[in-house]
């Protein structure tokens, strides 16, 4: 039975990773077409220009990107030799991303694009994309790598999800300057409708499960949206299927945030899950030294 449970957890984790983060196909110049029209670095078009994605429909959204030429670290401005997008998380369930650049790496001021695609099945609302990047600062001869949160680089971007027939709600960017933008803003606490199969069947009342950073060394932040008040159980399982951590959580309606600490756990791959006893929402996490 333990082996069967572990196999199911592994399947759910792989499914969620592929559908909610990076697409299974490699990033290359066939993914999307880059338009060399951006007058300044960052993401385009404005998130307001993207119409909400409709639950149950197949979507293909292209976001243009132009790399920066400098980055400020500890108050000091450095030239960017290259920048790599490591992860884009908090995508609505059912979606994944890929870029037109091998290894998702962009040179200084280089143009590129990011394709977000899949069949969306997520709680209606506004999702803030969480980007983690590695900046190669310096020159080709002398490169220093820095891991940065996309917010610190000004890479804010939002995707809205509606059920069919919903009234379109404007993007809310309140808190951008203070970097306090919520990762998810619910639209009237609606649940997803129009979904016929797939990811929406897993933890259908818990959405937008994100773990950041991932991998992590000492502590990571877990956040998710729940459409009800209830008690759930969070667990960590190792690759052998053995439970290494378990705790009951009192979940509120809306966005919930918790922390995971490495503690005495050894470095390696684990599976984080939230369950109400009937369904389970699982994500793969990595703990490093």
N, C-alpha and C positions, 0 to 999 in steps of 0.2 A: 504494500500500500504506500509506504514512504517513497518508493521509487516512482510509483505512478504520480503521486502528488508533486514530487520534484520535477518530473517530466512536464506536467501541466503548468507548473510555475515557470519553468524554463520557456515553454511555448508562449505563455502569456507575456513574459518579459520580452522575448524576441519580437513578438507581434507588436507590442507597444513601442519598443525602441524603433522598429522599422517604420511604423505608421505615425508615430508622434514626433519623430526627430529626423535623423538623416535618412534619405531614401536609400533603398538597397542598390539602386543603380549607381555607378561611379559618376563623380562630377567630371564633366568634360565640356568641350565647346559645342556639343550637340544638345545639351540640356535646355538652353535658352539663348536668345539673341541679345547681346549687349548693345545698348544704344549710347553712342559717345556724345550725349547731349547735356549731361549734368554740368551746370556751371560751378558747382561747389561740391566738395566731398560729402558723402553720406548716402542715405537711402532715398529712393524716389520711385514713384511719385509720392506726394503727400498721402499719408494713410487715409485722410478724408476722401481722397479720390477713388479709393477702392470700395466698391459696393459690398455690403455684407454678404458673406457666404451663406448659402441656404442649406440647412440640414437635409441629408439624404441625397444631395446632388454631387456629381463629380466636378471638381474644380481644378483649374490650372492658372495660377496667378504668378506673374513675373514681376519681381522687384528689382529695379536697377540699383547698382552700387558703384560708387566711385571711391577709391581708397584715399585716405589722408596722406599728407606728406610729412607731418610732424605729430608727435604725441607727447603729452606732458606727464612725466613720472616724478612724484615727490617734488612737485613745484618746478621742475627743470624740463624745458622743451628739448626734445631730441628728434632728429630726422628719422623718418620711417623708411627702412629699406624694403620691407615686405610686411604684410599682415595676413594672418591665417584665421579664418572663422573656424573655431573648434566645435562649438555647438550652437544650435538655435533651439531653445526649449520653450515650453508653454504654448506651443502650437495647439490649436483646437484638435481634439481627438479625431483620428482618421487621416490626418495630414502629415506629410513629410517634406523635407527640403533637400535641394541639391543646387550646386552652383555650376557655372560654366568653366570654372578654373580647376585644373588638376590639383588635388590636395587642398582645394578651397583656399588657395593662397593668392594674394593680389600684391603686385608691386606698387611702389610709391605713385600715387595719383592715377593708378591704372583703373580702367573701366571694367565692369563685369555685371553679372546678373545672378539672381537667385530665383529658382522656381519652387513654388509651394504648390503641392498637388495632392490629390487623393479624394476620397469621399468623406465629407465632413459629417460627424455625428457627435455633437457636443452641446453643452448647455448654452443657450443663447446669451450673448453678452459680448463685452469687449475684452480681448486678450492682448496683453503686452508681450511682445516677443522678447525673450531673454537671450541675449547674445553673449557668448564668451569667446574672446579672441586672444591670439598670441601675436604681439608686435615684435618684429625684428628691427631693433633700433641700431642705427649706425650705418655702416657701409658693407659692401660685399666682402671686404677684407676683414672687417671687425664688426661682428654682429652680436648684440646682447638681446636675449629673448625676455620679454615681459608678458605675463598673463594679465589680461585686463577684462573687466566687466564692460560689456557694450555700453551700459549707461554712462560710464566714465568717459567714453569716447563720443558721447552724444548720439549713439545709435539707438534711438527710440523708434519703435514701429509698432503699429497696432493693427489687429485683424478683428473684424466684427463677425459674429455669427447670428443669424436669425432663423426662426422657423418660417415656413412658407406663409406669406400673408402678413407678417409682422410689419409694424411701422418702423422705418429706418431711424435710428438714433444717432446723433452726431458723436464724433470721437471726443472723448474727454481727456485732455492733456494736462489737467490741473495737477500740479506737483512735479512737472518735468524739471524745473529749475532746482527744486529742493531734492530731486531724485526720490520722491515718495509716491510715484505713480503706482496704483494697485496693479498686481499682475492679472487680476480678473475683476470686471465690474458686471454684475448680473443684471439682466433685463427682466425685472419683475419676477425673479426667482422661477423662471420657466424651466421646464425640462425639454430635452431634445425630442422633436417629433419628425416623422418622415423617414426615420432610419429603418432599414429593412434587415440588416445583418451586420456582423463584424464587431468592431471595437465598442460600440454602444451597448453591447450586451454584457460587457465586463464592468462591474461597478457602475451601473447606469445612473446612480444618483450621486456619485462622486466623480468630479471632472477636474481637469487641469492639474493633475498631480505632477509637481515638479520637485526636483532635488538639486540644489545648487550650493557649492560647486559639486561637480561629479566628473572625475574622481575628486576625493577630498582626503585631507591628511589628519585633521583633528576633529572637525565638526562640520556638518552640512545642515542647511535649512530645508525643511520639507513644507510645501504648501499645497493646498488643494481646495476645491470648492465643493460644498455639500448642499443639497437642496432640502435638507431636513436636519432636525436636532436628533441625535442618537448617540449611542455608545458603539465604538468600533475597536478593533484590536489591530495594533501595528506590530509587525514581526520582521525580524531579519533571519534569513535562512542562508546557510553557506552552500557551496557548490555540491556538497555531499547530501544535501537535503535535510541537514540537521538544523533545528531551531537554535539560534544563539542569543536571541533577544526577543522579548514580548512585553507589550504594555497596553493596557486599556486606555482609550482616549474618549473624553466627552466632547463630541463634535457639535459645533453650533451651525446654524444656517448661514451660509455665506462662505467667505474665505477663512480657512484655518491654517495656522502656521505653527510648526514645531521644530525642534532641533534633534539631530542625531549626533551623538558623540562617539568617536572611535573607542575611547576607553581602553579596555584590555584586548580588544579585537586585533587580530593579526591582519596584515595587509593582504588584499586579495579581492575576489569577486563575491558579491553577496546579492541576495534578492530581497528588496524591501516590499512589503505588502500591507495593504489595509483591507480588512474584512469585517463585514457585519454578520458573518455566520452563514450568509446565503450566497454572496458574491464576493469576489476578491479583485483588487486592483494592484498590480505588481509592476515594479520597475527594477532594473538591474543597476546596481551601484558598485563602485570600485573604491577601495580604501588603499591609499598609498603611504609610503614612508614620508 
